[in-house]
């Protein structure tokens, strides 16, 4: 039974590792989206300042700002989806951690039980030796 539990523990650890990697990947993607949003906002600010002093660019500004608005909406939608995915992965990570802990606890219980059985067998053998010696004497 101990071998089976150890195998299940290995599987649980592997699952925990895989979920951890997935959480990191999603977190990095969310960070990239935040950087992309900041970049778009900074570029928009620079373009607005440039267009405000240039009579040729000023008429194009409303269309540009609409395009930026759509870009930001797309980025923010992706960020919300990434946050939702990360929340789900965190829930799965929590469940996987609990499962791993359960197997670790069961393995420890099996080891304690085996040690107790060994101790009981050794004690019975010692008692038998003592009885045999007492019977001879």
N, C-alpha and C positions, 0 to 999 in steps of 0.2 A: 504494500500500500504506500509505503514511503517513496518508492521510486515513481509511482504514478503522481503523487503529490508534487514531487520535485519537477517532474515533467510539466505539470500544469503550472507550476510557479514560473518555470522558464518561459512558457507561452505567455503568461500574464505579464512578465517583465518585458518581453519582446513587444507585446501590444502597447504597453505603457511607453516604451521607447518610440514606437512608431507614431503614437499620438502626440508625443512631445515634439517630434520632428515636424509633424503637421502643424502644430500650434505655432512653432517658430516660423515656419514658412508663411503662414497666414499673417502673423505679426509683422514680418518683414514686408509683405505686400501692403499691409495697412500703413506702415511707415512710409513706403514709397508713394502711396497715394497722398499722404499728408504733405510730403515734400513736393509732389507734383502740384497739389493745390496751392501751396505757398509760392511756387514758381510762377504759376499762371496769374496769381494775384499781383505779384511783384512786376511781372511783365505788363500786366494791364495798367498798373499805376504809372509805369514808365511811358507806355504808349499814350495814355491820357494826357500826361504832362507834355509830351512831345507834340501831340495833336492840338493842344490848347494854344500853342504858340505858332502853329503852322496852318495857314488858311487853306492849303490844299488838302491836308489830312483831316481837318475839323469836320467836314461833311461826312467823312467815312466813319467817324467815331461811334455813332449809334449802332451801326451794323456790326462793328468790331466788338462792342460791349455786349451785344446780343449773343455773338458767337462765344465769347468768354463765359457768359452766363450759362449757356448750354454745356460748355466744357466742364464748368464747376459743378453743374447739376449731375453730369455723368460721373465725375470723380467722387462726389459725395454719395451717390447711389452705390457705387462700387465699395466705398468705405463702409457704408451701412451693411452691405452684404458681407463684407469681410468681418465686421464686428459680430454679426449674427453667427457666421461660421465659426469664429473663434469662441464664442459663447458655447456653441454646441460641442466643440472639441474639448473645451474645458470641462463640460459636464461628463463627457466620455472619459476624459483623463481622471476625473474624480472617481468614477465608477471603476475604472481599471485599477486605480490605486487601492481602492477598497478590496477588490478581488485579489490583488497581489498580497495585500496584508492578510486577507483571510487564509490564503494558502500558506503564507509564512507561519501564521498562528497554528494552523493544522499540522504542519510539519513539526513545529516545536512540541505540540501535544503528543504527536507520534513518537518523537525522540524521548520525551519524558516517560511515556508509557513503556517504551522498549527498555529504558534504563530501569524502571521499576520492576519490570518482569525479570530482567537480568539479576537485579538485586534480590528479588524473591527466590529465584532459582539458586543463586549463590548461598542465600541464607538457609534454604532447605538442604542444600548439600552440606553446609557446615553443621546444621542440626543433625543430619544423618551420621556424619563423621563423629560427632560428639556422642550420639546414642550408641554407635558401634563401639567406641572406646569405653564408654561406661559399661556396656554389656560384657566386655572382655575382662574388665578389671575386677 
